[in-house]
Amino acid sequence: MAREVVIDRYMSRERNVLAARGVFTALFGDYIEHSRRWVGDPDGLVLAMMRQGLAAAALYLTCRPRDEETAWTVNLPEPPLNLFFVADAAVDTVTGRFFDRHVQAEPHGRLFVQLVRPSGQPHQSVIDVTGFDVLLMLERYYAESEQATARFFEYDEDAFLMLMALPDVDEPWLRSLSREEGEALLHEPGMVAIEQRSVRFLCSCTYERILDVAVKFFRGQPEELFGTDGGAEFLCPRCGCAHWIERSAFDAAL
């Protein structure tokens, strides 16, 4: 069962910032266990980047509309690597996985972002990125696509902090904050606790949803999925979990 991580949210009217902070030990543990079972052992660089992405996604969703889902894909040319993260604010969950095989990499790093809400069309952004720090990539996304300032900090013992600008914030001050100054900001008299949210590592994939995806991708070419077999294993593109799809169910869904 997925364990909950409590994220504390704060606001300072004096500084005009929102803050969100959480300790993600339990969430990271659930992700590692899931990945080892379905995708592979996320060690070294991959693990460091996945930890940053999952924590940032969890903090981010607490500052977004309650019906929004956001997906990020980090594409790196060297080493060839795709990292995928999803934050679903409607159910307070994050998921993600890495791809280190058969990666079609661009000449330079890119971050692809898609925001989806039931009431509107998906909003998509693409920005160029460098290096391996996912937190800096998301800060750049905010600056270029959201036209706003957000800061992400990583601390010891799996603690992460997000600061997001409100109108009339001192932008140069926020952009220049160090890790220590960001942490100290939470203890200023003007910083007021406003909410707690519980977030889990959990994918929304179900048999029915995976069947829909399989039909979408293999509608005109079921032999590529099944061959001559009566069923096939289909991997969730979001978390890597394997689902067994019967050919009879596939044909009925058509």
C-alpha positions as CSV (number, residue, x, y, z in Angstrom):
1,M,0.0,0.0,0.0
2,A,1.3,3.4,-1.0
3,R,2.5,5.5,2.0
4,E,1.5,9.1,2.4
5,V,3.9,12.0,2.6
6,V,2.6,15.1,4.4
7,I,3.4,18.4,2.6
8,D,3.2,21.6,4.7
9,R,2.1,24.7,2.8
10,Y,2.8,28.3,3.9
11,M,2.2,31.8,2.7
12,S,4.0,35.1,3.5
13,R,2.1,38.2,2.6
14,E,5.1,40.3,3.6
15,R,7.3,38.4,1.2
16,N,4.6,37.6,-1.3
17,V,5.6,33.9,-1.7
18,L,4.0,30.5,-1.3
19,A,6.1,27.7,0.3
20,A,5.7,23.9,0.3
21,R,7.9,21.5,2.2
22,G,7.9,17.8,2.6
23,V,10.2,14.9,3.7
24,F,9.9,12.2,1.0
25,T,11.6,9.2,2.5
26,A,8.4,7.0,2.3
27,L,7.6,8.1,-1.2
28,F,11.1,7.4,-2.5
29,G,11.0,4.0,-0.9
30,D,7.7,3.1,-2.6
31,Y,9.1,4.4,-5.9
32,I,12.3,2.3,-5.6
33,E,10.4,-0.8,-4.7
34,H,8.0,-0.3,-7.7
35,S,10.8,0.4,-10.1
36,R,12.9,-2.6,-9.1
37,R,9.9,-4.8,-9.7
38,W,8.7,-3.5,-13.0
39,V,11.3,-1.2,-14.7
40,G,14.8,-1.7,-13.2
41,D,17.0,-0.7,-10.4
42,P,17.3,3.1,-10.4
43,D,20.8,3.7,-9.1
44,G,23.4,6.4,-9.5
45,L,22.4,9.3,-11.7
46,V,19.0,8.0,-12.6
47,L,18.0,7.6,-8.9
48,A,19.3,11.1,-8.0
49,M,17.2,12.7,-10.9
50,M,14.1,10.6,-10.2
51,R,14.2,11.6,-6.5
52,Q,14.4,15.3,-7.5
53,G,11.6,14.9,-10.1
54,L,9.2,13.1,-7.9
55,A,9.7,15.4,-4.9
56,A,9.3,18.5,-7.1
57,A,6.2,17.1,-8.8
58,A,4.6,16.4,-5.4
59,L,5.4,19.9,-4.1
60,Y,4.2,21.4,-7.4
61,L,0.8,19.7,-7.4
62,T,0.0,21.3,-4.0
63,C,0.2,24.7,-5.6
64,R,-2.0,23.9,-8.7
65,P,-5.7,23.7,-9.4
66,R,-7.4,20.6,-7.9
67,D,-8.4,19.2,-11.3
68,E,-5.1,19.6,-13.0
69,E,-2.7,16.8,-14.2
70,T,0.8,17.7,-15.2
71,A,3.4,15.5,-17.0
72,W,7.1,16.2,-17.5
73,T,9.5,14.3,-19.8
74,V,13.2,15.0,-19.5
75,N,15.1,13.9,-22.7
76,L,18.9,13.7,-22.4
77,P,21.3,12.9,-25.2
78,E,24.3,11.7,-23.1
79,P,23.8,9.4,-21.5
80,P,20.6,8.6,-23.7
81,L,17.9,8.9,-21.1
82,N,14.2,9.7,-20.7
83,L,12.7,10.6,-17.3
84,F,9.0,10.8,-17.0
85,F,6.9,12.3,-14.1
86,V,3.2,12.8,-13.6
87,A,1.5,14.9,-10.9
88,D,-2.3,14.5,-10.5
89,A,-3.6,17.2,-8.2
90,A,-7.1,15.7,-8.2
91,V,-6.0,12.6,-6.2
92,D,-2.7,13.9,-4.8
93,T,-0.5,11.3,-6.4
94,V,2.7,11.3,-8.3
95,T,4.3,8.6,-10.5
96,G,7.1,8.3,-12.9
97,R,9.7,6.0,-14.5
98,F,12.9,6.1,-16.4
99,F,13.8,4.8,-19.9
100,D,17.5,4.0,-20.6
101,R,17.0,1.8,-23.6
102,H,16.0,2.6,-27.2
103,V,15.9,6.3,-26.3
104,Q,15.5,8.7,-29.2
105,A,17.6,11.6,-28.0
106,E,17.8,15.1,-29.5
107,P,21.1,16.8,-30.1
108,H,20.6,18.7,-26.8
109,G,18.6,18.2,-23.6
110,R,14.9,19.1,-23.6
111,L,12.0,19.2,-21.1
112,F,8.5,18.5,-22.4
113,V,5.6,19.6,-20.2
114,Q,1.9,19.0,-20.7
115,L,-0.9,20.4,-18.4
116,V,-4.3,18.9,-18.7
117,R,-7.6,20.1,-17.1
118,P,-11.1,18.6,-17.9
119,S,-12.4,22.0,-18.8
120,G,-9.9,23.0,-21.5
121,Q,-7.4,21.9,-24.1
122,P,-4.0,20.5,-23.0
123,H,-1.3,23.1,-22.7
124,Q,2.2,22.0,-24.0
125,S,5.6,23.5,-23.6
126,V,9.1,22.5,-24.7
127,I,12.3,24.1,-23.4
128,D,16.0,23.4,-23.8
129,V,17.8,22.2,-20.7
130,T,21.4,21.5,-19.7
131,G,23.0,19.4,-17.0
132,F,21.4,16.8,-14.8
133,D,19.7,18.9,-12.1
134,V,15.9,18.4,-12.4
135,L,15.2,21.1,-9.9
136,L,17.0,23.7,-12.1
137,M,15.2,22.4,-15.1
138,L,11.8,23.1,-13.5
139,E,12.9,26.5,-12.3
140,R,13.8,27.3,-15.9
141,Y,10.4,25.9,-17.1
142,Y,8.7,28.3,-14.7
143,A,10.7,31.3,-15.9
144,E,10.2,30.6,-19.6
145,S,6.8,29.0,-19.8
146,E,4.9,30.2,-16.7
147,Q,6.5,33.6,-16.8
148,A,6.9,33.4,-13.1
149,T,9.6,32.5,-10.5
150,A,9.7,29.3,-8.6
151,R,12.6,27.9,-6.6
152,F,13.3,24.3,-5.6
153,F,15.8,23.2,-2.9
154,E,17.0,19.8,-1.7
155,Y,18.1,19.2,1.9
156,D,19.4,16.3,3.9
157,E,17.2,13.4,5.0
158,D,15.0,13.6,1.9
159,A,13.6,17.0,2.6
160,F,12.6,19.3,-0.3
161,L,11.3,22.9,-0.4
162,M,9.5,24.8,-3.1
163,L,9.0,28.6,-3.1
164,M,6.6,30.1,-5.6
165,A,6.2,33.8,-6.4
166,L,3.0,35.7,-5.7
167,P,2.1,39.0,-7.4
168,D,4.4,41.9,-6.3
169,V,7.1,39.6,-5.0
170,D,10.7,40.9,-5.0
171,E,11.8,38.9,-8.0
172,P,15.6,39.5,-7.7
173,W,15.4,38.6,-4.0
174,L,13.6,35.3,-4.7
175,R,15.9,34.4,-7.6
176,S,19.0,35.0,-5.5
177,L,17.9,32.9,-2.4
178,S,20.4,30.3,-1.2
179,R,19.3,26.9,0.2
180,E,20.0,28.1,3.7
181,E,18.0,31.3,3.2
182,G,15.1,29.4,1.7
183,E,14.9,27.1,4.8
184,A,15.2,30.1,7.1
185,L,12.3,31.8,5.4
186,L,9.9,29.2,6.9
187,H,10.7,30.5,10.3
188,E,10.1,34.2,9.7
189,P,7.2,35.7,11.7
190,G,5.3,36.6,8.6
191,M,5.2,33.0,7.2
192,V,1.9,31.5,8.1
193,A,0.9,27.8,7.8
194,I,-2.2,27.5,5.5
195,E,-2.6,23.8,4.7
196,Q,-1.3,20.2,4.8
197,R,-1.6,17.8,1.9
198,S,-0.9,14.1,1.8
199,V,0.8,12.9,-1.4
200,R,1.5,9.3,-2.5
201,F,3.5,7.5,-5.2
202,L,0.7,5.8,-7.1
203,C,-0.1,5.3,-10.7
204,S,-3.7,5.6,-12.0
205,C,-3.2,2.7,-14.4
206,T,-6.0,0.1,-14.2
207,Y,-6.8,-2.9,-16.5
208,E,-9.5,-0.8,-18.2
209,R,-7.3,2.2,-18.8
210,I,-4.4,0.0,-20.1
211,L,-6.8,-1.8,-22.4
212,D,-7.9,1.5,-23.8
213,V,-4.3,2.5,-24.4
214,A,-3.5,-0.8,-26.1
215,V,-6.5,-0.4,-28.4
216,K,-5.4,3.2,-29.2
217,F,-1.9,2.2,-30.2
218,F,-2.6,-1.2,-31.9
219,R,-6.1,-0.7,-33.3
220,G,-5.0,-1.4,-36.9
221,Q,-2.2,-3.8,-36.2
222,P,-3.1,-6.2,-33.3
223,E,-0.7,-8.8,-34.6
224,E,2.2,-6.6,-33.5
225,L,1.0,-6.8,-29.9
226,F,-0.3,-10.4,-29.8
227,G,1.3,-12.3,-32.7
228,T,-0.4,-15.7,-32.6
229,D,-0.9,-15.7,-28.9
230,G,-4.2,-15.3,-27.0
231,G,-2.9,-12.5,-24.9
232,A,0.0,-10.2,-24.4
233,E,1.7,-8.3,-21.6
234,F,1.3,-4.5,-22.0
235,L,3.4,-2.1,-19.9
236,C,2.0,1.1,-18.4
237,P,3.8,3.9,-20.2
238,R,3.7,6.0,-17.0
239,C,5.0,3.6,-14.3
240,G,6.1,0.5,-16.2
241,C,3.6,-1.9,-14.4
242,A,2.8,-4.9,-16.5
243,H,-0.9,-5.7,-17.4
244,W,-2.0,-8.9,-19.2
245,I,-4.4,-8.1,-22.0
246,E,-6.5,-10.9,-23.5
247,R,-6.9,-10.9,-27.2
248,S,-10.6,-11.5,-26.8
249,A,-10.9,-8.4,-24.5
250,F,-8.9,-6.4,-27.1
251,D,-11.2,-7.4,-29.9
252,A,-14.3,-6.7,-27.9
253,A,-13.0,-3.2,-27.0
254,L,-12.6,-2.4,-30.7
